[in-house]
Amino acid sequence: MAVEHKWAGLRSFTADRRPVYGYDPETAGFAWFAGQGGFGIQTAPAAARLARQLLLDEERDAMTAHLDADLYSPARLA
């Protein structure tokens, strides 16, 4: 048996192809961390830190201060 494909895993995307980090505007207490597509490994450190800061209402730090959180907000998809 030959290996036909070397790809594995789920690659999810939003319509605008940007990830989603933050609380859902319509469902209280539900937060999104999805849509990394094929860039999850590369973006994981900054994405996880930004999501933590957004979800826990923490101050942004040097790694995330330059990121526009609105670009990743679930509200943009509503």
Backbone bond lengths (Angstrom), bond angles and torsions (degrees), N, CA, C in turn:
res aa  C-N    CA-C-N  psi(-1)  N-CA   C-N-CA  omega(-1)  CA-C   N-CA-C  phi
1 M - - - 1.446 - - 1.533 108.33 -
2 A 1.305 117.27 132.12 1.462 122.78 -179.51 1.526 110.65 -99.66
3 V 1.329 116.06 148.10 1.455 121.04 174.30 1.523 107.83 -77.22
4 E 1.339 116.15 119.36 1.457 120.21 -178.41 1.521 112.53 -93.63
5 H 1.326 116.46 -30.80 1.463 121.25 -179.89 1.524 109.30 -137.26
6 K 1.312 117.22 142.25 1.466 121.47 179.14 1.519 112.15 -107.05
7 W 1.317 117.50 6.84 1.453 122.40 -177.63 1.521 110.34 -88.57
8 A 1.312 116.99 141.92 1.460 121.03 175.25 1.518 109.49 -148.60
9 G 1.307 116.38 151.59 1.451 121.00 176.26 1.517 112.80 104.45
10 L 1.309 114.88 163.92 1.458 122.71 -179.54 1.523 109.78 -94.28
11 R 1.302 116.19 128.06 1.469 121.25 177.73 1.516 107.54 -117.07
12 S 1.328 116.38 100.23 1.461 120.61 -178.00 1.527 110.61 -95.68
13 F 1.322 115.01 147.54 1.461 121.84 -178.78 1.527 109.68 -136.61
14 T 1.325 116.93 152.74 1.460 122.19 169.94 1.527 107.22 -94.99
15 A 1.320 116.26 172.32 1.466 120.64 -179.34 1.528 111.81 -59.95
16 D 1.336 117.39 -35.97 1.466 120.11 -179.71 1.530 112.59 -93.32
17 R 1.337 116.33 4.07 1.466 124.24 175.14 1.527 113.98 66.72
18 R 1.336 117.08 17.48 1.467 120.90 173.57 1.521 108.66 -105.54
19 P 1.326 117.76 149.74 1.464 120.38 177.89 1.524 111.73 -67.10
20 V 1.320 115.14 169.26 1.465 122.65 -179.69 1.522 108.07 -123.75
21 Y 1.336 116.27 121.29 1.464 122.27 177.97 1.517 108.15 -133.32
22 G 1.312 117.77 123.44 1.452 120.52 174.57 1.516 113.08 135.65
23 Y 1.332 113.96 177.52 1.454 120.96 -178.33 1.519 111.15 -73.90
24 D 1.328 115.37 141.19 1.456 122.28 176.58 1.531 108.77 -68.56
25 P 1.337 117.96 132.08 1.462 119.70 -177.73 1.529 113.47 -72.21
26 E 1.335 118.38 -14.65 1.461 121.05 -175.92 1.528 114.06 -112.00
27 T 1.333 117.90 -13.88 1.464 121.11 -177.02 1.524 109.34 -124.41
28 A 1.313 116.17 105.99 1.465 121.53 -177.27 1.528 111.13 -58.78
29 G 1.322 115.43 132.72 1.452 121.36 175.73 1.519 115.65 80.78
30 F 1.334 117.92 -0.50 1.460 120.71 179.70 1.521 109.44 -102.44
31 A 1.319 116.48 127.70 1.461 121.23 -179.80 1.523 110.14 -117.90
32 W 1.311 115.19 145.78 1.465 122.62 178.12 1.527 110.69 -101.28
33 F 1.312 115.82 140.63 1.464 124.11 167.86 1.520 104.05 -147.38
34 A 1.317 115.66 83.20 1.464 120.59 -169.50 1.521 110.85 -149.30
35 G 1.328 114.52 172.02 1.453 120.91 172.46 1.517 115.62 78.40
36 Q 1.309 117.62 27.65 1.463 119.33 179.83 1.526 112.58 -72.21
37 G 1.310 117.00 -11.41 1.463 119.79 179.35 1.512 110.95 58.09
38 G 1.296 117.41 -131.81 1.451 121.92 179.86 1.513 113.63 -93.97
39 F 1.345 118.16 14.71 1.464 120.92 -174.37 1.520 113.64 -116.89
40 G 1.330 117.81 14.35 1.460 121.08 -176.14 1.513 114.45 -57.98
41 I 1.306 117.81 -44.96 1.474 121.22 -178.91 1.525 110.20 -65.77
42 Q 1.312 117.29 -42.33 1.467 120.89 -177.17 1.521 112.95 -70.23
43 T 1.331 117.33 -33.78 1.461 120.51 -174.78 1.524 113.36 -99.62
44 A 1.321 118.12 -4.28 1.457 121.91 -172.25 1.528 114.94 -53.51
45 P 1.329 120.86 -46.60 1.460 118.79 -177.81 1.530 113.64 -60.51
46 A 1.313 117.32 -49.24 1.470 120.31 -179.35 1.521 111.00 -71.66
47 A 1.328 117.84 -38.96 1.464 121.25 -179.39 1.521 111.12 -63.22
48 A 1.308 117.15 -46.08 1.464 120.73 179.88 1.520 111.16 -64.11
49 R 1.313 116.08 -40.28 1.468 119.06 179.77 1.522 111.06 -67.15
50 L 1.339 117.00 -44.55 1.468 120.50 178.21 1.523 110.41 -61.51
51 A 1.315 117.44 -45.60 1.460 120.26 179.96 1.526 111.21 -60.37
52 R 1.318 117.04 -43.93 1.465 119.64 178.20 1.526 110.57 -59.31
53 Q 1.318 116.86 -46.01 1.460 120.83 -178.81 1.527 111.48 -63.16
54 L 1.326 116.91 -40.53 1.461 120.38 178.82 1.529 111.55 -68.67
55 L 1.319 116.68 -45.05 1.459 120.26 -175.49 1.524 112.95 -71.50
56 L 1.324 116.53 -33.34 1.472 120.22 -178.59 1.526 112.31 -100.19
57 D 1.330 116.28 7.22 1.467 122.31 -179.81 1.533 111.24 53.73
58 E 1.330 115.40 45.53 1.455 121.90 178.72 1.527 110.34 -92.27
59 E 1.310 115.23 159.21 1.463 121.12 176.32 1.531 109.39 -68.85
60 R 1.314 116.13 142.33 1.462 121.06 177.99 1.527 108.99 -73.94
61 D 1.330 116.60 151.54 1.455 121.42 -179.60 1.523 110.30 -117.77
62 A 1.328 116.68 -172.10 1.467 121.50 -175.58 1.533 112.36 -59.57
63 M 1.334 118.05 -32.52 1.465 120.22 -178.59 1.528 112.17 -71.41
64 T 1.333 117.22 -31.80 1.461 119.78 -172.63 1.526 114.94 -116.35
65 A 1.315 117.68 -7.09 1.467 120.37 -174.97 1.523 113.02 -58.41
66 H 1.310 117.56 -32.24 1.471 120.99 -177.16 1.526 112.97 -84.89
67 L 1.334 117.96 -6.17 1.457 121.01 -178.72 1.528 110.89 -83.57
68 D 1.326 117.04 136.11 1.458 122.32 176.53 1.523 107.64 -87.64
69 A 1.317 117.16 100.60 1.460 121.84 -175.74 1.525 112.41 -61.27
70 D 1.317 118.40 -26.47 1.464 120.98 178.90 1.526 112.04 -63.29
71 L 1.328 117.08 -27.44 1.461 120.07 178.31 1.525 112.02 -64.94
72 Y 1.333 117.22 -22.30 1.453 122.26 -175.67 1.545 112.71 -112.12
73 S 1.300 117.05 2.04 1.463 122.41 -175.83 1.532 111.77 -68.21
74 P 1.323 117.95 137.82 1.460 120.63 174.47 1.528 112.46 -61.58
75 A 1.328 117.03 -25.03 1.472 121.02 -178.37 1.533 111.32 -61.67
76 R 1.311 118.17 -25.91 1.464 120.20 -178.56 1.519 112.22 -68.40
77 L 1.336 116.91 -18.38 1.454 121.48 -177.43 1.529 112.92 -96.76
78 A 1.321 116.38 -6.49 1.483 120.36 -176.68 1.525 111.52 -74.14
